Amino acid sequence: MTLFSIARKNIRQNFTNYFLYFASMIFSIVIYFTFVSLKYDETLQATSDASPKISSAFSGAAVVLMVFVAIFIWYSNSFFTRKRKKEVGLYSLLGVRKKQIGRMLFYENFIMGILAQIIGILLGSVLSKFFVSILMGVMGFEAIGDFTISLAAIVNTIIVFSLITIITSFQGYRLIYRFKLIELFQADKEGEQEPKSSFIMALLSVILVGIGYWLALQNLMESNAWKAMGFMVTPLVILATVILGTYFLFSTLTVYLLKMSRKNKRSYWKGINLIGTSQLLYRIKGNARTLTIIAVLSATTLTAVGTAYSLYYNNRSNVGLANPNSMMFIDQDKNVTNQVRDIISNNKNHDVIYHESIPTLQINADVTTLKNNLFSNEMMYTVISDSDFNKLAKVQKRTDKLSLKGNEAAALDAGYYEGMSPNYIGSTISLKVNDRVENITFKSLKKYNALNYYTASTTVVVSEQLFTQLGKETNSVKMEVYEITNEDEAKQLTKDIQLILPVEARFSSFYADYSAGMESSGLMIFMGGFLGLVFLAATGSIIYFKQLTEANSDKGRYEILHKIGVNKKEVKRSIAKQVLFVFALPLIAGIAHCFVALTALSRLMQTSLVIPVVICMGVYTCIYIVYYFLTVNAYYKIVTKSK
Amino acid sequence: MKTILQAKNVQKVFGTKGNLYKALEDIDLEIKEGEFIGIMGPSGAGKSTLLNILSTIDTPSSGEIMITNQNIVRMNEEQLSDFRRNKLGFIFQDYNLLDTLTVKENILLPLALSKVPANEIEKRVNEIADTFGIREILDKYPYHISGGQKQRTAASRAIVGNPSLILADEPTGALDSKSATSLLESLNALNEQNQSTIMMVTHDAYAASFCKRVFFIKDGRTYTEIHKNHQSRQDFFQKILDVLASLGGGY
């Protein structure tokens, strides 16, 4: 019997033991292959004519995925070999040479690696077709051509996973050399001791997380802490304190709290609490690192997916903010303007809701008084009169009205950010008209636009009287604004108008921005969602593996309990409680971290992220709960299975 | 005197059709309150099977078993758990202590499971710790104490809930002679002073000589039983050895 055939037999006969490892390898390969084949997919590349972004984004994400997948496989491999130490020890005891055992383990791993690759690529081919259609859907493309499996993707996947397989196989080969025989037999014997806890460390963990949170929630522009440490260092400090704090939180604060709870004899000495609490206490320290990794991964995933989803979700309102009118351009030539009017009014798919021609003045202003270092000293403003503003506000269905007198003015700034944008109200700026200077004072600020930002940039509203007076000294420019029905579907119309308008007309349309936003945010949400799912599956599996390892070594304890007269219901309740603790801790920490990160982010991006983020967290938690029940059931089965 | 345990025609068959193996055949056994009974027999005689069945961990193929007037054969899983918790106490050869709990917590576990109030638990544990002389090690963990101490902890756990019947499975099997004697003396004292009913399965004639009655089985059948009555322990020990010699084999 050759070594190779022993190895093959091993796999066939202990398939259940190998299954978890094998399944996680296949899972990794399917994910990676799917992702890479999307990257090389021709239809996808052809359809998204606009973006070289796509391929670079995919390349970046593929690297992240590769690193992650490698770590994941390595983790499940070490979980798997730990289970087999005893078997390896037995071979050695029976007199098989170390070299032979090593080679056998190497072959075994290698066979599994190759098999996993074949299955993975086959499954991946089916799945990637499905994913391409999802991606097209979220990006707002309709056309889906024939999806073909690209050779490049297969080659890429084979290279990456062959490397990983060789490394893990070599790891297996080394197993027999790394341990003494006696250590192999004592693989699962534990010498874990009750962890020590200190109040100071427990306090420190809370303080560290607190500092991180506090820093993250500061107003970037005004905080002294951010100023002192700088914009590059502070985020790193936040990361470091929060991660370290989380680790201490799990390794000491939980121990401390569990020990405190043990002091309360009335509840501790009641039924299964005694078992559950002591079991947790015994294990928690060894688990702290895993729990921290999971909490941080969860937080990252949630934040990334939450942000991507918010962009996608808020795309319409963001685009609407920049483009209050469906279409807008500068009237430069009567003929062309009339032509555009005809194109729009003759179009059967869209009705005109309103059409206005707004007289505006393009005036340079000295804005040194606004004291904003992000601006230069001089800015070009589009000036309109308050009556025109009121007219626009009315058709745009706003209840606002402005009535300005003399040199009073109002600023329209949809991108206003407290601390970053200038303090308009009360400030005086000087409009430069010919050689003269006209001072105006801002009386109010509206955080929206009345004219599309791309065409008009920042708009200043002045009194009718001042507008007429200024109009005499500088050339008036007419701006054409249109609002149409189904503005988000005006692909053809936008294209037609673009063709006849010159660049100087500064044509802007809701549709163009909207579709560009859908494209980029759709891509982001797809990648975020894809990576998020992978991380989620991986974190869930890591906890699952870990809990099952513990279940195996806890088996003896539950046998004792069974003999003493603990019934199965109580055992199940105790397990459910313990596992809940292990699952809930990192999830709660992850959600808390993510919540803080997104609060900071939503301030910066000036959009409310609440709804999309709550949806993300909800989905994440639901999948997590499924993992929880799977784990509880598997754990229960392991410890109650009689010999 | 009240009857604690009554077993009638207990049979246990292992294996499937065509390959049957009778581990126990027609065992009748009666234990009265306050008895200290030893079960002896060569390896493979069915001692452990009998103990497992009496301790409700295993079920007989046929026969009736009444413990404190309750038929344990007809009970379901749930009722059995409660029964074990409330009526039985166990001492095992390999102690079966939970290494995640301190000695004290191990002892009070059955009381906690029965939801006894905390202050009463405290009282009971201290009483028992004094009986077995393990007061100083109450806050230690099992891997910090000796085998003898572990077994005394296990014995404390077995009697803490005032069980109707204490079942001991080779309690001295893993102990050195000094610890073994001390444990047996404790069990004896428990039997004499508290009128605890104890059933002990053992290999060891010396351990069995502490009992008041020894029940012998061979190849799954009742062989004989002898009573100590008013003999000295040495004489009873000699008598046990005689029976073992007639049993033959297996040692």
Interface residues (C-beta under 8 A of the other chain):
Chain A: G191 Q193 E194 K265 R266 W269 K270 G271 I272 N273 L274 I275 S278 Q279 L281 Y282 R557 I560 L561 H562 K563 I564 G565 V566 N567 K568 K569 E570
Chain B: S55 I57 E77 E78 S81 D82 F83 R84 R85 N86 L88 F90 F92 N96 L97 L98 D99 T100 L101 E105 L108 L109 P110 L111 A112 L113 K115 P117 A118 I121 E122 Y141 Y143 R157
